[in-house]
Amino acid sequence: MTINRMCVGCRTRESTEQLVRIVSVNRQATVDLSRSAPGRGAYVHRDQECIQNAIIRKQLARALRVTGELDCGALNDL
């Protein structure tokens, strides 16, 4: 069964196999490879352009419902 999610960077729908789930842990964006971490998750393509769009436009923080600054340093390794 394929579940479609929206990429917060480019706003296109893809299957979850093509997207990476991001969660917020203590206001730090973390990649959830197991796709089972507790809390809200946001999905983004592994493409650097989508990741940067999500960070710059603050879509990632909005999707994760984080108030204040979200540390996205760990996402640069994607």
Buried (B, 14 or more C-beta within 10 A) or exposed (E): EEEEBBBBBBEEEBEEEEBBBBBBEEEBBBBBEEEEBEEEBBBBBEBEEBBBBBBEEEBBBEBBEBEEEBBBEEBEEB
